[in-house]
């Protein structure tokens, strides 16, 4: 009998059991998928040091999707788990900002909630700016999260665990305010996985069986409204268990941090040239001298950089994007000079994984 992918109900059951009962700490993992990220930048490491040990020990993630320069913003963490990334973002947004974590696993939520008051005192806040709700990331509407109610969404190695990734992406777009961003790390594959791999419970729990083919992912996000997906970092993932390695065969897996901007009316399907340039002000904490927007856009403080229309929008054209206060964008779209870089069909979000 041919294998079939797990049903939605079975998927939820496997995830809740694996992350709530099977895994005690990240040391119990059988692949590098949930620990694939390289060393985070120093400002992130400094923030993690302040996170309670019990929260950090239950952390499972494949990246460091933790943007700085977000003071006063509203942040949502999809699949927040033990809450480590929420705790870090709580520090980054400051007392005037807010952070909400959503997860469906009671054991993880218990850990996250148990240390909020202690951490609030550590940060010197008069009251908590962080809260947690139980729910499914596919159904943010059922969790009571309203349209355009967040400026930043983060997520760390969770979307691959969803049985309905299309709905996750669409819901993320819905709850983001215009100018907001879905900034997240997840696991991707260089091919579509066969049903027998998708149905393997351990590989699913390890964030491997649910990995999307990267090109299918880009199609999904563009259809949802994230017209120009950009990637920031990419790292290979190693399947270390011999039996599991045999099951996945020649498939290659990657941890990729993507940046998806909600900029209605500003993003085009190709990189168009309007003669614009952008100047980074050096105001984002941890990025005093230069700022990486994505894998090939590095803005040096004070140095004008010629950009396409999409990139101009992402760093603050018309003041829409949350990054606008950190950049100066010069020029408008009154004159069109053709495709950016004179390369037909060119986009700035190309990736070969």
N, C-alpha and C positions, 0 to 999 in steps of 0.2 A: 504493500500500500504506500502510495507516494506521500511524502511529508507535506504538510501545509503549515503556513505561518500561524502563530498563536492568535486566538480570538482576542478581542478587546478586553473582555473580562479576565481571561487567563493572563494576559499581559500585565494588567494591574495587580493581579494576585502574585505573580512571580516577582515583580518589582518590590512590592510591599514586603514580601517574605525575605527576599535577598538582602535588602538594605535595612530591614527592621530586625531580622532575626539571624540570618546566616553570617553576615559580616559583623565582626566586633570592632575592628579598626581597619585602616587601609592596608595593613600588613597581610590581611587575609585574601587579597586579590590575586587572581591567577594570570592576569595580563597587565600590561603597563597602561591600559586605556584610561583608567581613572586616576592615574598619577603621571600622565605623560608630559605635563607641562615642564618647560625648562625653569630655571631659577627666576622667580619674579623680580621686578625691579626693587631697588632698596626701599623706596617709599612704601611699597606694598609689604615687604618683609617687616618693616618697622611697625606697620599697622597690625600685622598678624601676631606679632609678639604680645600685643595687648589683649588678644582674644583669649578667653578662658580655655584652658587645656582640654577640658571635656568636650568643648565644641570643636576644637581643631583636630582632635584625635578621630572624630567621626566624619571628617571631611573626605569626600570623594569627588575629584574633579580632574579635568584634563587640560586646564589652562588657567590663566589669571585674568579673567574678564572684569577688571576692576578699574574703571576709568577715574581719574582724578580731575580736578577743576570743576567739580559738580556741586559746589556749595549752594545750599538752598533748594536743590532739585528734588523731585519725587521719583524714587527708585522702586522697581519691582523685581524680585528675584524668582524666576520660574524654577520650581523643583529645588527649593532652598535647603533641603536636607537638615543637617545639624545647625545650619545658619552661619557658617563661617564667613561666607562672602557678604551676607547681610551685616554682620558685625563690622567688617572692614568698611563697607559702604556707609554704615551709620556714622563712622568717624569722618569719612570723606565729605558727606553732605552737610555736616555740621548740625548744630541744634535747631536751625531753622528749616532743615530739610527733613525728609521722611523716607523710611525704608519699609517695604512690606515683603514678607516671604510667604510663598504658597507651596505647600507640599501635601502629599496624601498619606504619608507614613507617620503614624502616631508616635512611634519610638523616636524618630528623628525630631519631630516637633516638640516632644517633651524635653529633649536636650536643648534645643534652640531657645525655648521659652524660659528654661530654668535659670538662665544666667543674665537675663536682660537687665534686671535691677542692679546687679553687681557691676555690669559693664557700663551702665549709665553713670554710675558713680566714678568709675575709672576715667571716663571721658570728661567728667565735671559738668555734665548736663543737669539741668534742674528737673527734667522729666524725660522718659524714654522717647526716642524718635523712631523706634523700631517695633514692628508687630508681626505676628504670624497668623495665617489662616489655613485651615485644612481645606483642600480642594484639589481638583485635577487641572493640570495646565491646559488641557484641551477645552475646559469649560470655565473660563474666567468669568463669564457672564453669570453662571450659577453660583459663583463665589462672591457675587455682588460687586465686581470690579467694573466701573463705568467707562464709557467711551472717553478717550483722550484724557485719562486721569493720571498718566505717568509721563515723565520726561525721559527716563532711562529704564530699559529692561536689561537685566543681566541674567545669565544662566550658565551653568558649568557642568557639561557632560550629562545633560538630562533629556534634551529633545529627542535623542536617539532612542530613548526608552519608551517613547510615546507610540501607541498604536495608530494614532491619527495625526501625523506630523503636519499635514496640510492645515488642519484646524488650529493647531498650536500657533503656526505662523500667522494665520488670519486673525486669531484672537490677539496676538501680540500687536499686530498692526492696528487693530481696533482700539486698544486701550492706550496706545501711544498718542501723545499730543503732537500736532504738527511741529516739526523741528526736533522731534525726539529720535531716539536711537535704540535699536536692539543690538546690544554689544555682548557677544557670547561665544563660548568655546564648546565644541562638540566633536564627535567622532564621525569620520566620513570614510568611504571606501572608493577604490578606483574602478569598481564594477558593481553591477546589481547582484546581490547575493542570492544563491539558490534557496528554495523553500526549506531544505533540511538544515541549513545553517540558521535561517531565520527562526526555526522552531526549537533550536537548542537552548534550553533554559539557562544553563550556566553561561554560555556565550552571550545570552541576552542580558543577564544580570551584570556581566562584565563590560557592557556597552559596545559589544562587537556585533552581535546578531542584528541589532536594530540600526546599524550604521547605514545611512543613505549613500547611494552613488552620488558623488559630488555634483555631477551635471544635473541629476534629477532635483537635487536640493536647490540649485540656482534657478531652475524652472519654477519650482514651487514659490520661492520668495518673490520672484518677479511677478508672477500671477497675483500674489497677495498685495502688491503695491510697492514692494521694495525694489525699485527699478534697477538700481546699480549696486549689487552686493560687492563689498570690498573685503579682502582678507588681510589680516594684520600679521599673524604668525602661523606657521605650519610645522608640525613635528611628527615623525613616524612613530607608529605604535607597534610594540613587539608583543606577540602572543608567545609567552614563555612556556606554557604547559604543552608537552609533546602531543598529547592526545587531542587537545584543542587545535593545535597547529595543523595536525593532519586533517581535521574536519574543515578548516577554512581554506586549505589548499594554497593556491597562488594569489589569493586576494590580498591586497595591501591596504592597510588602514592608517589614517592620519588624524591627529588632533589639529583642528583648525580654529582659530579665533576669527570670527566674521564680524563685520560692522554693517548693519542694515539701517539706513536712514529713512525716516518718514518725512519727505519733503514734497508734498503734493504740488504739482504745477511747475516744479523746478528741475526734476531729474528727467533726462532723456535716455533712450535706449542705447545711444552711442555718445562718445565724447566729442562734443562740438566746441568749436573755437570762437569765442567772442572777444578775444583780445584782453581778457581779464588777468589780473595778478593778485596774489594774496601775500600778506605779511604777518608772520607770527609774532605776537607781543611778548612771548616768554613768560606768560602768567599762569600756566598750568603747573601745579605742584608736582615735583619730580621730573619736570621737563623744562628746566630753566633756560637751556641753551638751544634746544631743538625739540621738535615734536613729530612723531611718526603718525600720520593719518592712516596709512595702510602700508603694505609691503614695499611700495616704491614712491610714496610721497612723504619725503622728509623735509620739514620746514625749519630752516635755521632762523633763530631769532633775529628780527630786523632786516632780513634779506628778502627782497621781493622774489616771488616764484610765479612764473607763468603757469596758469591752470586752465583746465577745460571748464565748461559751464557746470558740469556735475560736481566737480571738486570745489569750485567756487561756492556752490550752494551748501555743500557739506561743512565748509569752514565759515559760513556766515553771510553769504549774499542775501540781501534784503532783511538781515537780522533774524531770520527764521530759526536756524539751527541753534541748538544749545551751545555750540562751540563759538558762536558769533562774538561773544565778549572777549575772546582770546585772540581774535584775528581782525585784520583790516582787509577788506576786499575792495579792490579798485576796478572800476569799469562796470558796464551793464550789458544787456543783451540787445542793444539797439542796432548793432552791426554784427553780422555773421560772416566769419572768415572761412567757413567750410569745416571739414572734419579736423579735429585736434591732432596735431602731429603729422598731418598729411598722409595718414595711413587709413585707407578705406576699411570700414567695418570695425574700427578700433574701439575698445572699451577699456576703462582703467581698472576693471575688476577681474581681469583674466587670471585664471589659475589652472595649472596643468595636473593637479592631483587626481 
